[in-house]
Amino acid sequence: LDPDFRVAHLQGSILLSVLGDQQCVALDIAEVGARRFPSDWRLNFQAGYLCLAELGDSGCAARHMRLASANPESPRWLPRLVGRLLAEDSQEDAAIEYLGVQAAQEKDPRIKEHMIERMHEAVLTRELIRLDVAIREFRLETGVLPADCDTVVTHGKLTDVPHLFRQLIESD
């Protein structure tokens, strides 16, 4: 490919993936284009799309989409997509941090609200996973389910009852 021909990197990666069934080569071309033309967010976006849709690698997709969303020319909906990809790749902490930073920088109240909502969803997912792992470990060691969340804490499987669950328990 002509290294100075941006369209060849963008469209070439699509053609190789769709018509040529060569997803890894297509990803390489999009990545080379993204390095060669860092001001074009579409190249990292294309690489992220290839990772997600063609290769099934949400971690790779999130990495490229994060780079694309950092570009000031990228669409305003892209950071929410990155947060979702991070959460789907079991990177809840990364998603929470990323969405928190993006929400703090966002000027549009509607977009900010959506980012905060996604961040809360990632926090809930992280806490549910923590609780599920602790309950599973408790059950494997004792052979029974814990009577309540505090039992899991006193048994040493959790350091604390997640705040969200404490609210749910106390409201009953």
Secondary structure, DSSP 8 states (H G I E B T S, - for coil): --TT-HHHHHHHHHHHHHTT--HHHHHHHHHHHHHH-TT-HHHHHHHHHIIIIIT--HHHHHHHHHHHHTSTTS-TTHHHHHHHHHHHTT-HHHHHHHHHHHHHH---HHHHHHHHHHHHHHHHHHHHHHHHHHHHHHHHHHSS--SSHHHHHHTTS-SS--HHHHHHHHH-
